[in-house]
Amino acid sequence: MVAFVAAATLLGACGDAAEPREFIPPVPFDAATDLVDSTPTANLPPDTTLAILASDRAASMLIDLVQALDLEDVPRAAWDDFALAGCDEGAWDRGVNFALAEDFSILPFSSLETITNDQVLVAELMWLNAVALCGDIFPAGAIERGPPVLYEFPRCRHPLELWALPWSPEVTEPDTGEDHSLGLTFSLWVEGDSTLSIFQGADPSFDDAYRSGTAIGDINGNPAVSFEDSERVQVMWRTSDWHCGAFRMEFHPVPEADDLAAFVQGLIQPPSGSFANPAEVRMSAAIELIEGYEDLGGEPSHGGRDAVYAFGDAAGWFDVRAAPIDDEDPTGPRITDTVEAGGFSYELFYDDQGSRVVTRGVTWRTDDHRITVRSEPGDERLMDFALEFHRAWMAAGPDGIEG
């Protein structure tokens, strides 16, 4: 990607946050297939994808959206820089379009917080921004195709973990599983005439449907609702405002349960004693002591000696691994710096794919474990979270937990 000169200047105080993040591989524009679905998006006027937008028309629409979305505090230089990048790199390519949207979303302006959870909308802004500057160089058919209205979001990183099935205490692999448009992760289990379907991700219908459901109680501490007919029942809840914090479970036939929320809770709640090794026991206690970050779920070690878990908030995620000292990888991560705090030494590192940094991390030793925390490369709160997790881990030490 070309260097974002203006954006890099704006983000200079944020260090590596200014680096372009190519999370989405480009997909070449193909008019024969890409023009098939040109349904207008609800975020733009209905004629957006139906007419050939001249540059002045796109500029006018962009100005209207900037005002409607209260984005006036984003400097003109930033819009100009991203327009130039869109023209140079080809914003008509959906992969490039969404890569630009990812980069734009990390600009340090408070007004962006209202739109960054809707990457389709941000990509539309980037598309209009490029058309306004260089609509004349867009390939034939690309402007008629319009801004993005559908997008395959990355697969949710932490799927809902089942500990039992409606018909069995043992969880088998799903019979099918695939990603749907807008990032819906789908899994299906079948046993005779019975089925269990799980959808993770907030497609456009989720929140409206959730508001119209029948309250059934809490699931993992989150209010849940249901929809039921004579053949099946669907249960919905949210663990966070994130796209991947939305869950739907559909049962066919309707389970014979007096308390539907408790029934679902029984499928996703680890059975007593499931944390088998010391790292998992201590991690499960630390989870209860973490302040300011949401529990995003973990992965059993399946007989190993480590514990892997994830936390997050509205601004980002943090993956944590605790492993015994004698299980350390002798090669270790690529340490770039060392920080001293509270009598402990913390080592900073990064993971890359060629020239692109994909995660940054911090690692340290504490009693008989090594703790490693990873986050997105531009998240400046990495050290803050590491210190909070370290506090919780120490508070969950042998003297603070049972067994």
N, C-alpha and C positions, 0 to 999 in steps of 0.2 A: 504494500500500500504506500502511496505517496506520503511524505511527511506532512503532518498537520501543523504548519508553521504557526498560525494564529492560535489554534487550540493549544499547542504546546506551550506558547507564551502564557496563555490564561491558566494553564494547569501546572506551571512551573513549580509552584509551592507544594504541589501534591506529589512530586517526584515521579515514580513509575506509573502513576495513574494516567499520565499523558500518552503512554505507549498504546498504539492501535491494537485492539484485541480482535483477532480474526477467529471468533468462535464458530462461525458458520461457513462451511466451504462453499465457494461460488458455484452456481449452477448456470451454465450458459443459457441465454435467452433463445427460445425456440418459438417463433410466431405460430408455427403449425399446431403446437400443443398449448402454449401459454395463453393464447387468445381465446381458448375454448370457454373458460370461466372468467367473465369480466363483470361479475356482480358488484354493484356499487357498495361501498362500505358505509356504515351508519355514521362514521365520524366525519364524512365529507359530504358536500352537496351532491344530490343524486345524479347529476350529469357528469361527475368527475371522470368515471371510467367509460362514458359513452361517447364523448366528443374528443376530437383532437385538440389538446390544450396548447395554445400558443404560449410563448414565454411570458408575455404580459398577463395573460389570463392566469397562468400558474402563479406568477408573482402576486397578483391580486388575491388569489385564494390563500396563499401562504400568509399574507398580511392579515387577512380576516381570521385565520386560525390562530395566529400568534396572539392576536387581541382576544379572541374568544377563550383561549387557554391560559391567558395571563402570563405570557412568556416575554413580555417586553423587557425584562431585565437581562435577557441574553443579548450580549453585544452584537452589533451588526458585523463586526469582524469575524465572530464565530460562525454566523450564518454564511458569510462570504467564503470562509475557509472550507466549510463542509460542502458548499455548492461546488467549489473548485475541485475538491476531492471526488465528489460524485461524478463530475464531468470527466475527470482524468481516469477514474477507475471503472466507470460504467455503472451508474446507479440504476440502470434499467435491468441489470443482473440482480435477481432477488438476493443472492448470497452477499454481494457487495452492498446492496441496499440495507440489509439488516446488520452487516458488519459496521456500516456507518452509524446506524441507529444505536448500536452498542456503545460506540465511541462517544457519540453525542450525549448519551445518557449519563456519562460520568463527569460532564462539565459541572463546575461548582456553583450552580445557581439554584437558589431555593425554589424557584418556580418550576424547575424541572421535576421536582418530586411528585407533582400532580399527574405526570404523564409517563414516567419511566416504567411503571408497572404494565403499561400497554405498549409493548414494543412494536405492534402493528401500527399504532398511531404515530409513534416516533419515526418509523420507517416511511410512513406517508409524508410526514413533514420533510424528511430527507429527499424523498422523490420529487416533491413539488419544488423544493429548494434547487435541485439540480436542473429540472425542466426550466425553471425561471431563468437560469443562467445560460443553458446550452441546449434547449429543446431541439435545436436544428441538427444536432449531431446524434440524437437518439436513433437507433435502428428503425427501419420501417416496421410499423405495427406496435412499437414499444409504447408510444404515447397513448395510442388507442387502448392498449392493455390496461393502462392506468396504474395507480399506486397499489401496493399489496393489499389484498383483502383476506387472503388465507396464508398461513405460514406454519411450517412444521417446527415447533419449538423443540429445543433439546429434550431428550427423555428425562423425566424427573429423576434426580440423582438418588433419592431415598424413597423407594416405593414402600407402600404399606406392607408390613410384615405380618403374616398369618402364623398363629401357633396351633390352630386347629381348623378343621373344615366342618361345615354343618352336619356332615354325616360320618366324620372320622376324627379321632384325636391326632392322627398323623397327617401332615401336610405334604401332598405330592406336588410335583411340578404342574403348572397350569396346562390345560390341553391346548390353549392358544394364547397368544400375547402379541400385541403390536402397538405401534404408536399411531395415533390418529391426528388429523389436522388440529392445529392449535395445541399440540402437545399432550393430548389425552393419552395416557398410558392405560392400556386395556389388558386385563387378564381374565380368563374364563376357565372354571373347573366344571367338569361334567361327571356325574355318577348316576347311571341309569337315566331316570326321567328328571333328576334334580340338577340344578345348575346354580353356580355362584359366579357373578360377574363383579369385577372391581374396576372402576374408572378413577384415575387420579389426574387432576388438572382442572382448571377453571375455564371451561369453554364459555362462549357468550351467554349460554342459557343458564349457567349454574346459579348465579346469585338470585335471579328472578324466581327460579324454581325453588330455591332454598327458602325464600321469604314466604312462599305459598304453601309450604309443607306443614304437616301436623307435628307439633313438638312431642318428642318421646322421652326426653331426659338428656343426660350427658354421656358422651363417649370420650374417654380419656380427658375428661374435664371440659369438653367442648359441646355446646348445645347441638343436638341432632334432631332432624325431622324425618318424616317418612311419607311415602305415597304408596297406597295399597289398592289392588283390585282383587278379583276372585282368584287370580292365578299367580300373582307375584307381588313382592313388596320391594321398594327401593328406599334405602336409608342414606341420608346426606349429612355431612358435617364439614366444618373447616377447622384446621389446626392453626392457620395463620392467614394473613391477607395475600400471601404469595400465590402465584399460579399453582404451584405444586402442593399447596396446603389444602386443596379442595378434594374431598373424597365422596364417591358414591359406591354403595354396595347393593347389588340387586340379587334377590333370592327367589328361586322358583323351585318348588311351590312355596307358599308363605310358611315360614317356620312355626311350629307349634310351641310358642313361647309367650308367657304372660307379660314379660318385660323385654321388649324388642331391643332396647338400648343395652340392657345387661347381656342379652344373647350375643349381640355383636361384640361387646366388650370381652366376652369370654373367648371369642375367636382371635382377638388381636392382643390379648393380655398374656404376657409370658407366664407360664405355670410356675408355682413356687419352686425355688431351687434351680431354675433354669440358668442362672448365672453360675457357671460351674468352676471358673478359675478365679484366683485372687484378684487379678486385674479387673475382671468383670464385676466381681462383688464390690470392689472399691469404686469402680466407675458408676455403678448403679446408685451408690450412696452419694457420690459427688454430684450426680445429676440433680438430686433434690436440693443441693446447696448452691447451685449456680444462680447468680442474680443478674437480671437484665438481659438474658438470652433465652431463647425458646428451645425446648427439647425437640429435635427433629428425628430422633430414632437412632438405633444402632444395629449392628450386625453381630450375631453370635459367632464365637471363634470356631465353632464346630469341632471342639476337641483341642484347639490350640491354646496358647497361654496368654494371648493378648486380648485387648478390648478396643473396639472401634466404635466411635459415636460421632454424632453431628449436632451442632447447635447453630442458632441463627437469630436474626431479628429482621426488621423490615429493610435493613440496608445491606445485608450480606449473610454469608454462611461461614462456618468454621468446622473443619473435620479434625477429630482428635483420635490419636492412637496411643495407648499405653501398653508397653511391652516390658517384660523382665529384662534387666540389664544383660543377663547372659544370653538373651536372644537378639542382641544388637547386630545389625548388619555391619560387618567389618569395613565395608566401603563407605557407608553412611552417605548423607546428603552433601551437597556442595556448599560448605559453610562460607558465608561472605562477610560476616561481622559477628562480634560478640558484645552482649549487653549485660552489665551487672545491675541487679536490682534485689533488694531485700536479702542480701547475702547469697544469692544464687547467680550462677552464670548461665545466660541464655544465648544460644547460637542461632543466628539467622541464616536462612538458605533460600534457594528458589529451585523450582523444577521447570525445565524448558523442553520445547520441541523444536530443535534446530535453533533458529534465531528468535523464537517467540517464547516469552515467559508465560507459563500457564497457571502456576500457583506460586505463592510465596509461603514461607513457613518459619517457625521457631521451634527449637527442640532443647530439652534440658533433662538432667538427671535429678531424680528425687527419691530418696531412700533406695529401694531396690528396683525401681522402674525408670524407663526413659519415656518421656512424654513428647509427642510430636504433634504440632498444630499446623494445619494448612488453611489458606483462604485464597480468595481471588487476588491476583497480583497487585491491584490498585487499592486494596482495602487498608487504609491507614490505621484501623482499629485492631490489627492483628496482635500487637503487643498488649494492648489493653485487655483483649479477651484472654491471651495467654496468662496474664497475671491473675485475672479473675478465676480461670480454671485451676491454676496452681493453688490459689487460696482454697477453693472448694475441694480439691484433691487432698490437700493437707488436712482440712477439717474432717474429711471422710476417712482419715487414717485408722489404723487398727484399734485405737482407743475409742473411736467414734462410731463404729459399726458393730453389729452383732455377728457372731460366728467368725 
